[in-house]
Every structure is written in structure tokens, then in C-alpha cells.
């Protein structure tokens, strides 16, 4: 191999579905700056955490990129997933994946995450996947956006993947959390949800 960078999930610009009805299916995605699908091992840990909660859930894959997280959720029985992606090429690729899979339960929104949030229905999402491009301040912008909390159901959990040195805004507390040498990832709830204690 001449490329010194370690391939993502075993292939350059490629990911695979880990489990569920589409287990083992592989998909390619375009080269887009800031697009970095979660590694297999991280996705596997995440969906192990969510083993009892994915089936029948409504998901939002914000900053969808390759769509690996939202597609994994659909493969494992999520009722529906809305994908939000700004880049036109990545959005088209994701729509093609859904077409190949003959999936009618995924919808792609092409646009800026903050703008699309204003179009989404209130109290609609049980799971949100939030894995934005690093070093651009998106976590604060989204988690502090007045519309973000309103689209979540009362029991919603938010998956967040972030840089090691970036703290979460006040009020977001971990349900499950792990780290690697370069990033922190976990499931979180907002402490304003009075139905849960941490």
C-alpha cells in the first residue's frame, strides 16, 4: 500500500453495515472535506448500547455525511431516519444508497443543519446522531440552538462524537461515554429532562 493513511473501515471511502437486515452490505461515498464515518468498532459499541432501543425508533442523522449511522439504525429496525447533509454530492450518494436498498423509511434533507432544524417536526426524534465536522464549533451551535431541543421526544438520547478537547455545553450529561486517543463519543441527555436522573 502506497497510501500511508489507514483506510476507514477496511476500504477507502467505504463503509459496511454491521448488523441487521442489511448486514454486510458495503457502500462507497464521495471525498468530502470533514467527512469521516465512524469506525466499525465505534458504531458497534454505540449500537450495543442501543440494542433495546433502536427497534421502532425515529432517528435524526444530523451532519449525515456517508449516512453510516442512520443506515445502521434502519438496518436494525428503526422506524424511520431523517438524514441532513449540506454537501450536494454526499446527499446524492446517500439518496442512491436508500434507492439501492429500496428503503422507504429514510428521507434526505440537503441543507445547512441549523436551517433544516427549523423544518423538522417537534417532539419527533427518539435518537439523534450528532457527528459534525471537527474544529468548526458545530456542537455548540446545534446543542444551543433553540429548535434542537424541541424536536426531541421526552426520552430522546443524542449520540455525540467530538474532539478530546471540546467540552459539551452545560446541561448535557452522559448516559454512556467512551474515548479513544483522539475523540470522545457517547450517548447524552439534556438535564432539563425532568423524567430522568443521572
N, C-alpha and C positions, 0 to 999 in steps of 0.2 A: 504494500500500500504506500502510495506516494503522499497521500493526504495525512498529515500528522495529527489532525484533529480526530478524536474518537467519534465514530458515527453515532447518530442518535438512534436508539432502539434497534441497533443492528443494521441500519441502512441509511444512506444519505437521503435526506428529505423524504423519509418514510416512517410510518408507524404502523403498529398492528393492534387489532382489538384483542384484549387479553382473555375475556370470558364472555359467556352469554350466547345468544343466538347467532352472533356473527364472529364467534371465537376464531382467531387465527387469520381473519381477513386482513390484508395489508393495503394501505393507501399511501399514495405519494402526495406531496404538497409543494407549492412553489417556494422559491427562495425569496423570503421577505425579511427585511431588517427587523430585528427584535422578535421574530417568530421562533420559539423554541419549545416544541412539545414536551410535556412532562415525560421523564424517563419511565420505562416499563415498571421498574421497581417502585417508583413513587406512586404511579397510578394504581398498582396492585395494592400497596398499603392503603391508599385512600379508599378504594372500593372494598377492601376488607373491613375498614372502619364502618362503611356504609352498607354492609351486607344485608341488614334487615330493613334498610330504609329507601333503597333505590326503587324497588318494585312499586309501580303505581305513582311515583313522584313526578312532579312537574319541575323541570330544570331550566336554568338560565346559564348559558355558557358565554359570559361576557369576555371580550377580547379572545374570541374563539380560536383564531389562528388556524391550525390544522383541523380543529374540531375533535381532537383525540378524546378529550374529557367528556364532551357531550355525547359523542357517538358511543363511547364505552357505557355511559349511563343508559342510552337507548337499547344497546345490546343486552344489558342486564335487566331490562324490563321497565324502565322509566316510561311513564305515560306519554310524556312529550318533552321535547327540548327546544328552546329558542336559542339560536346562535347569533351573536352580534360580532361583526368583524368589519373594520374600517377598510382594509385593503381589498381592492376590487378583484385581483387575481386570486387571493385566498378565499374570498367569498364565493367566487365562481367554482373553485375547486371543491369547496365544501358542499355546494349545491349539487355538483356532479356525484360526490360520494353518496348523498342521500338518494339521488336518482338511481345509481347503480344498485343500491340496497333496496330499492323500491319502498323506501321509508316515507310514510305519510305523516309521521308524528314529529318531524323536525322542520323548523322554519328558520330561514336565514335572513337576518336583517343586515344590510350593508350600510354602515354609517358609524359616526363617532359614538362611543359608548354613552357619553353623557347626554347626547341628543336623543339617542334611541330610548334611553331610560324613560323619557317623557312620553313615549308612545306605548309603553308596556302597561298591561293591566295591573291594578292594585291587588295586593294580597294574593298573588298568583303562584309564587315560586317556593317550593319546599327546599330545593337545593340550588345554590349558586356557585359556579366555578369562576373564580376570580384570579386569573394568572396573567397580569398585564406585562407589557414590555418593561424591563428593568430601567432604573435610573431616569425615569421621566415623571415621577410624582403622581402616578395614576391612582395608587391606593388611597391616598388622602382625598383626591378629587372625587373618587367614587364613593368611598365609605362615608364621607361627609356631605355627599350630595343629598339634598332633602328628599329627592324622589326615590333614592335607593332603598331606604328602609320601608317605604310604603309598598313596594312591590313584593315584599317577603310575607309569607304566611307566619302565623304566630309561632310555629315550631321550626321555622326555617334554619338551616345551617349553611354557612358560607365557607367554601374551601378557598384558602388564600395561599399563594406561593409568592415569596418575596425575598429580597436580598437580606443577608445576615444583619446588616447594619441599619435596616429600616424598621422602626417600631410601628405598631398599629396605632391608629387614633384611639383616644381614650374611650373606654366603654366596650371595646371588642375583646372578649375573653375566650381563651381556648377551651374547646371540648376535647380535642385530640391535637397533639402537636409533635413534630419531629424536625430534625435538621440534618443537613449534610455539611460538607466543608464550605459550601458557597451559598446555601439558601436555607430558609425556614419554610415549612409547609404544614398546614393543619386545617382542622375544622373549627369554626368560631361561631359564637352567637353574640348578639348585642346585649349588654347587661340591662338595657332598658326593657327587655322582655321579662316581665314580672312573673311569668309562668315557670321560669327556670331558676334554679340556684346553682352556683358554681363552686 
